[in-house]
Amino acid sequence: MNQSRSLSEDPSLITLNDHHLTVLQTILNQKISVTNEMLREIISVYNLFNISDIKKSKNHGMFLFSLCRACSKIKILNENYQELIRLSDINETFLKKKIKDLLKKFKI
């Protein structure tokens, strides 16, 4: 019996690293207007990262701050806002307070 599985069969087999985070950061740095649909897609990819990396990595703190900053001028959907709150609660880097302060200014 062949026990190998494809990534589409088991998404938990996906391992993302700092290179993938850099790609997401590059997308945000393109000075494009982030829409709710784009935000939802970015969050769905971001949720594939290891929770411990999101929690402790300075790079993840910087990414979350950049993501929140990119979305702060649009009226975001409540579900996207709740996801950003959840992710900011996980993050324990020095940027946690700045991220929370930025989220308080969001238009929902």
VOPAGU-2260 file (C-alpha; in pm, 1 decimal, decimal comma):
REM VOPAGU-2260
SITE   aa  ch    i         X         Y         Z
SITE  MET   A    0       0,0       0,0       0,0
SITE  ASN   A    1     141,6     337,1    -101,4
SITE  GLN   A    2     128,8     575,1     193,8
SITE  SER   A    3     243,3     891,7      18,3
SITE  ARG   A    4     -11,2    1171,8       1,9
SITE  SER   A    5     -22,8    1483,6    -206,1
SITE  LEU   A    6     -31,7    1828,3     -49,7
SITE  SER   A    7    -384,8    1876,6    -176,3
SITE  GLU   A    8    -494,2    1571,3      22,5
SITE  ASP   A    9    -331,1    1687,7     344,8
SITE  PRO   A   10    -267,4    2063,3     380,8
SITE  SER   A   11     -85,6    1999,2     709,2
SITE  LEU   A   12     207,1    1871,4     501,2
SITE  ILE   A   13     277,9    2225,9     381,9
SITE  THR   A   14     569,5    2390,1     559,8
SITE  LEU   A   15     619,8    2761,8     509,7
SITE  ASN   A   16     936,2    2946,8     605,8
SITE  ASP   A   17    1086,9    3297,3     601,9
SITE  HIS   A   18    1118,8    3285,8     222,7
SITE  HIS   A   19     741,2    3251,4     192,4
SITE  LEU   A   20     693,2    3531,7     442,4
SITE  THR   A   21     923,3    3750,6     230,4
SITE  VAL   A   22     707,2    3679,8     -74,7
SITE  LEU   A   23     394,1    3789,8     114,5
SITE  GLN   A   24     577,6    4100,3     240,1
SITE  THR   A   25     684,0    4183,3    -117,1
SITE  ILE   A   26     321,1    4166,5    -228,8
SITE  LEU   A   27     225,3    4416,1      43,0
SITE  ASN   A   28     514,1    4646,0     -49,4
SITE  GLN   A   29     388,2    4684,8    -407,8
SITE  LYS   A   30     182,6    4989,9    -303,9
SITE  ILE   A   31    -134,8    4832,1    -435,7
SITE  SER   A   32    -469,0    4899,9    -278,2
SITE  VAL   A   33    -554,1    4595,8     -71,3
SITE  THR   A   34    -916,9    4487,9    -104,0
SITE  ASN   A   35   -1116,5    4265,5     129,6
SITE  GLU   A   36   -1085,6    3978,9    -117,2
SITE  MET   A   37    -707,0    4018,0    -133,7
SITE  LEU   A   38    -689,9    4043,2     243,7
SITE  ARG   A   39    -890,2    3721,8     279,9
SITE  GLU   A   40    -650,6    3541,8      41,7
SITE  ILE   A   41    -340,9    3675,1     218,4
SITE  ILE   A   42    -480,0    3569,6     556,1
SITE  SER   A   43    -565,1    3221,4     427,0
SITE  VAL   A   44    -205,7    3173,8     308,9
SITE  TYR   A   45     -69,3    3329,9     626,9
SITE  ASN   A   46    -268,2    3082,9     837,2
SITE  LEU   A   47     -52,0    2804,3     688,6
SITE  PHE   A   48     250,2    2928,5     884,9
SITE  ASN   A   49     351,5    2750,8    1202,5
SITE  ILE   A   50     178,4    2907,1    1506,1
SITE  SER   A   51     504,5    2915,4    1702,4
SITE  ASP   A   52     666,4    3120,2    1422,5
SITE  ILE   A   53     374,7    3365,4    1420,3
SITE  LYS   A   54     400,5    3386,2    1796,6
SITE  LYS   A   55     773,1    3451,4    1838,6
SITE  SER   A   56     928,1    3567,3    1510,5
SITE  LYS   A   57    1012,6    3934,7    1471,6
SITE  ASN   A   58     961,7    3893,1    1095,2
SITE  HIS   A   59     605,8    3778,8    1154,6
SITE  GLY   A   60     545,1    4077,5    1379,7
SITE  MET   A   61     670,9    4306,0    1102,6
SITE  PHE   A   62     449,8    4130,5     847,5
SITE  LEU   A   63     137,3    4160,5    1063,0
SITE  PHE   A   64     211,1    4528,1    1123,0
SITE  SER   A   65     259,2    4585,9     747,5
SITE  LEU   A   66     -59,1    4395,2     668,7
SITE  CYS   A   67    -260,8    4598,9     916,9
SITE  ARG   A   68    -107,6    4922,5     790,7
SITE  ALA   A   69    -193,3    4829,1     429,6
SITE  CYS   A   70    -556,8    4769,3     527,7
SITE  SER   A   71    -606,5    5056,7     769,5
SITE  LYS   A   72    -746,3    5294,1     508,1
SITE  ILE   A   73   -1015,4    5064,3     369,2
SITE  LYS   A   74   -1341,9    4955,7     520,2
SITE  ILE   A   75   -1272,4    4591,6     595,4
SITE  LEU   A   76   -1521,5    4313,9     645,6
SITE  ASN   A   77   -1584,4    4207,1    1002,2
SITE  GLU   A   78   -1458,8    3851,9     932,1
SITE  ASN   A   79   -1125,5    3989,1     805,6
SITE  TYR   A   80   -1102,0    4218,5    1105,6
SITE  GLN   A   81   -1166,9    3928,0    1343,4
SITE  GLU   A   82    -892,5    3724,7    1173,1
SITE  LEU   A   83    -646,7    4012,8    1211,0
SITE  ILE   A   84    -740,6    4041,3    1578,8
SITE  ARG   A   85    -688,1    3666,3    1623,5
SITE  LEU   A   86    -348,5    3676,1    1452,6
SITE  SER   A   87    -239,2    3979,4    1652,6
SITE  ASP   A   88    -337,7    3799,0    1972,8
SITE  ILE   A   89    -107,8    3510,6    1877,4
SITE  ASN   A   90     188,7    3736,9    1805,5
SITE  GLU   A   91     406,5    3810,3    2106,8
SITE  THR   A   92     677,6    4027,5    1951,6
SITE  PHE   A   93     762,8    4385,8    2042,2
SITE  LEU   A   94     517,5    4501,3    1772,1
SITE  LYS   A   95     210,0    4354,5    1942,1
SITE  LYS   A   96     102,6    4687,4    2096,1
SITE  LYS   A   97     157,8    4878,1    1768,8
SITE  ILE   A   98     -48,3    4620,4    1581,1
SITE  LYS   A   99    -330,1    4643,2    1838,1
SITE  ASP   A  100    -324,0    5025,4    1826,8
SITE  LEU   A  101    -344,4    5017,6    1448,0
SITE  LEU   A  102    -636,2    4773,1    1455,8
SITE  LYS   A  103    -830,9    5010,5    1683,4
SITE  LYS   A  104    -833,4    5267,4    1399,8
SITE  PHE   A  105    -989,6    5032,5    1144,6
SITE  LYS   A  106   -1317,8    5113,7     970,1
SITE  ILE   A  107   -1548,7    4814,1     992,4
